[in-house]
Amino acid sequence: MSPIRAENRSRYPDDWADISRRIRFTRAEGRCECYGHCGNDHGGRCLARHNEPHPETGSKVILTVAHLDHTPENCDDENLMAACQRCHLAYDRHLHTANARRTRDERRGQLTIGEPA
């Protein structure tokens, strides 16, 4: 399971570890559930399996759980997808880009339009 940033920990339910384990290993049977949600064409379901070399990158797969609506509080099964790190990072790419931009701007002392001074 991927680490949760300390500032976001309170957004996850107390039983998140159990929910994540059930999605990754019971429902998904240790395999990425992405059918292209990430923007990559897998030709069907992604073939990545937990603890095995990734079929595209060769790196060891660590299966994670993605929130399809990007809201950690929403842990309905329909909102969760077991994902290899490649698919999860690609699915969340726009969030990572926005966070990186915000961090760079904050380091330069700039505020984003609409944010209070």
C-alpha positions in Angstrom: 0.0 0.0 0.0 1.4 3.4 -0.9 2.1 5.8 2.0 -0.5 8.4 2.9 0.8 11.9 3.5 0.5 12.9 7.1 -1.7 15.9 6.3 -4.2 13.6 4.5 -4.3 10.8 7.0 -7.4 12.1 8.7 -9.3 11.9 5.4 -9.1 8.1 5.3 -11.3 5.8 7.4 -9.8 4.0 10.4 -10.2 0.7 8.6 -8.4 1.9 5.4 -5.8 -0.8 5.6 -8.5 -3.5 5.6 -10.4 -1.9 2.8 -7.3 -1.5 0.7 -6.2 -5.1 1.3 -9.7 -6.4 0.4 -9.8 -4.4 -2.9 -6.2 -5.3 -3.9 -6.2 -9.0 -3.0 -9.7 -10.3 -2.7 -11.6 -8.4 -5.4 -8.6 -7.7 -7.8 -6.8 -11.0 -7.0 -3.5 -9.1 -6.8 -3.8 -7.7 -10.3 -4.2 -4.1 -11.5 -7.8 -3.3 -12.4 -7.1 -0.5 -14.8 -8.7 -0.8 -18.2 -7.2 2.4 -19.5 -8.5 4.8 -16.8 -4.9 6.0 -16.6 -4.7 7.0 -20.3 -2.5 4.1 -21.3 -3.9 1.6 -23.8 -3.5 -1.8 -22.2 -5.5 -3.6 -24.9 -7.9 -4.6 -22.0 -7.0 -5.0 -18.4 -3.5 -4.0 -17.3 -1.4 -7.2 -16.8 0.6 -5.9 -13.8 0.6 -8.2 -10.8 1.6 -7.5 -7.2 5.2 -8.3 -6.3 6.0 -9.3 -9.9 8.0 -7.4 -12.5 5.8 -4.9 -14.3 5.1 -6.1 -17.9 6.0 -2.6 -19.3 8.6 -1.2 -17.0 10.2 -4.3 -15.4 10.0 -2.7 -12.0 8.6 -4.6 -9.1 4.8 -4.0 -8.9 3.4 -2.7 -5.6 -0.4 -2.7 -6.0 -2.1 0.4 -4.6 -5.7 1.6 -4.5 -6.8 4.6 -6.4 -9.9 6.7 -5.6 -11.5 7.3 -9.0 -13.0 10.6 -7.8 -9.8 11.6 -6.0 -11.7 11.9 -2.7 -10.1 9.7 0.1 -13.3 10.0 2.1 -15.3 8.2 -0.6 -14.4 4.5 -0.1 -17.3 2.9 -1.9 -16.2 -0.1 -3.8 -17.3 1.5 -7.1 -15.0 4.4 -6.4 -11.9 2.3 -5.7 -9.6 0.6 -8.3 -6.6 -1.6 -7.5 -3.8 -0.1 -9.5 -0.1 -0.7 -10.2 2.0 2.3 -9.4 2.3 3.1 -13.2 -1.4 3.3 -13.6 -2.1 5.0 -10.3 0.5 7.7 -11.0 -0.7 8.3 -14.5 -4.4 8.4 -13.3 -3.4 11.1 -10.7 -1.0 12.9 -13.0 -3.0 16.1 -13.1 -3.1 16.2 -9.3 0.6 15.7 -8.9 1.3 18.5 -11.5 -1.0 20.9 -9.7 0.6 20.1 -6.3 4.1 20.5 -7.7 3.2 23.9 -9.3 1.6 25.1 -6.0 4.7 24.0 -4.0 7.0 25.8 -6.4 4.9 28.9 -6.2 4.8 28.8 -2.4 8.6 28.5 -2.3 8.8 31.6 -4.5 6.4 33.4 -2.2 3.6 33.5 -4.9 0.0 32.8 -4.2 -2.5 31.1 -6.6 -5.2 33.4 -7.8 -8.2 33.0 -5.5 -6.2 32.0 -2.5 -6.3 34.3 0.5 -3.1 36.3 1.3 
